[in-house]
Structures are given as C-alpha cells and as structure tokens.
Amino acid sequence: MWRWLAGLLPGRGSQEVAVEIPDDMWRSILRDQPECAGLDAHTADRLRTLAEGFLGGRPFYGGDGFLPDAAMQARIATLAALPVLELGIEWLDGIRSVVVYADAFHVDHEEVDEAGVVHEVRDLRAGEAWEHGTLVLSWADVAAGLDPELATSVVIHEVAHFLDGVNGPENGFPPLPSSCDRHGWTRDFQAAFDRINAWIDAGHEPAIDPYAATNPAEYFAVLSEYFFRLPDELQHVEPTLYGHLACFYRQDPLARMFPAEGGPRSDPAGKFTASV
C-alpha cells in the first residue's frame, strides 16, 4: 500500500503528494487495458505522468467499506487521464475526489413523469459524475472493461461528463478549440442523436449502446467510450462524429490501434493533428 493512500483517511483534504506508479504495475495496465493498445513509448510515458498527477492531486475513498488498493487506483487514474492526454491534466481539475464501490451502487434521485408528478427513484449505477466534483465508480464495472470486446469504459464515460460540463451544464457540447468546427459539431451530433432515437422508436436495435439515446450528454459520453475502446466500430457507424471527437480530444485511437487504417477517414474541420 502506497503512502498516498492516506487519502482514504479523514483529514487529508486536497493536498497534492508525490506519486509514482511502479514499473510492474504500469506494464500491467498497458498490457491489459484495451484503451492503451498501440501507445508508443513516448506517449505512454506522458500518460503515466498524467496518471501520477491525477493520483497525487485528489483523494480516493472507498464506499461501503470497500478499500481500493494501489493497483486499482492506478488503473482508474490512467483511464481518467487518457481522454486529456493531449488536452492537459487541468481539464480534470473539476474532479476533486474519487469514491470507489466494490460493485454497482444505489443512487436516490427525483424523476418527473409526463403528468408533472415528481417521484423518488432509486437506481443502480456503475458510475456517477457529481456536480461538486466527486467521481463515483463501481470497481466491478471498471474491471469489466478489461474485456476488449466490450464498448463499456465507465471511467471514460464519467470523465466525458466532467469534460462536457467544464463551461456549464452538460449538453453534449464540450468546450471546443477554435480548430474544430463548432457549427458542424452541433449539426452532426444532433442529426446522429435524432437518428438513434428514431431507430429505437421504430423498434430496431441500434448499432451502439442504446443508453446513448437518453439525452445529448449521455450520447457524447457513450460515443467517447467507443472512441477510445472500439474506434473501428465508431468509425464504421458514425465516421463524421469520429472526426469531430478526434478534433476535440486531439487523438486518433483508430490509427493507434489499427495503423493500417491511417488517420480519421472523416475530419469535418480538416484540421485534426495529433500531438507527438
């Protein structure tokens, strides 16, 4: 157990501490985590530095008596850092603490039905991004992401929500750099969101997780999962959106994982350039 796991104890606050992920632990993450496939040595080193910065900048807590060990925390930090690899760790400043449960956890909230009646609802969740800055995760769902066939990456999904909300309420429109086509983003994401909802309303099974049809914020979060885990599937289903996401994240997982495929085959802004 590393010294920085003192963050699990009361009184640590948000004080930053120096953290180093051991070499054997880092090799295990790179080997086993599908999102890390194809990273070259230089890029992997930069990701490791970001992950260590994430670990040192916020406390981790266990939920319901669960104690996430050092390896678990390092894996979560790596997945949290991957989306901001080319954006910068400051994009994760909104995450002030991380709570990890052993398995899916219950969340109580209110829902308003079509008649305007408010109902108290208890849902089982794999992850949550709380407005006050807490990232809440189910370790069982994080570990399920070791299966390369699954699109699900609960850490990336919830981090996408934080990125979406950097400048205000989550709406599927994160702060885009001037190099990206903001008008095109709105047009193309709205059209794709309408398509998946129409497809579901017609009784068809969509090509991606139907949870994406919940609202624009969830659509962006689900597509971010596909972008980093199954970029070939996203490119096949929504090539234009793959290009928009490549411009925002400044990464090209398709080219990284499948070098023969080349860069993003659809780059709406025509300005995507991966940092090296």
PEGIGI-V951726 format. One record per pair of residues at least 6 apart in sequence whose C-alpha atoms are under 6 Angstrom apart, sorted by the first residue. I is the first residue (numbers start at 1). J is the second residue. If there is no record, write none. Layout:
i=(I & I)
j=(J & J)
This chain:
i=(7 & 7 & 8 & 8 & 14 & 16 & 16 & 17 & 18 & 19 & 19 & 20 & 30 & 33 & 34 & 35 & 35 & 37 & 38 & 38 & 50 & 51 & 51 & 51 & 58 & 58 & 59 & 60 & 60 & 60 & 61 & 62 & 62 & 63 & 63 & 66 & 66 & 86 & 94 & 95 & 95 & 96 & 96 & 97 & 98 & 98 & 98 & 99 & 100 & 100 & 100 & 101 & 101 & 102 & 102 & 103 & 103 & 103 & 104 & 104 & 104 & 105 & 105 & 106 & 106 & 107 & 107 & 108 & 108 & 109 & 109 & 110 & 110 & 110 & 111 & 111 & 112 & 126 & 126 & 127 & 127 & 128 & 129 & 129 & 145 & 151 & 151 & 153 & 156 & 157 & 157 & 160 & 164 & 164 & 170 & 171 & 171 & 172 & 172 & 172 & 180 & 180 & 181 & 197 & 212 & 212 & 212 & 226 & 231 & 235 & 239 & 240 & 243 & 243 & 243 & 246 & 247 & 250 & 251 & 255 & 255 & 255)
j=(59 & 60 & 60 & 61 & 58 & 56 & 57 & 56 & 56 & 52 & 56 & 52 & 36 & 146 & 148 & 228 & 229 & 257 & 256 & 257 & 81 & 77 & 78 & 81 & 96 & 97 & 97 & 97 & 98 & 99 & 99 & 99 & 100 & 100 & 101 & 101 & 102 & 250 & 133 & 133 & 134 & 133 & 134 & 134 & 134 & 135 & 136 & 136 & 136 & 137 & 138 & 138 & 139 & 138 & 139 & 138 & 139 & 140 & 125 & 126 & 138 & 124 & 125 & 123 & 124 & 122 & 123 & 121 & 122 & 120 & 121 & 119 & 120 & 121 & 118 & 119 & 118 & 137 & 138 & 136 & 137 & 136 & 135 & 158 & 153 & 226 & 229 & 225 & 225 & 221 & 225 & 221 & 170 & 174 & 217 & 216 & 217 & 216 & 217 & 220 & 247 & 269 & 269 & 213 & 218 & 219 & 222 & 234 & 254 & 242 & 266 & 266 & 264 & 266 & 267 & 252 & 272 & 274 & 274 & 261 & 262 & 263)
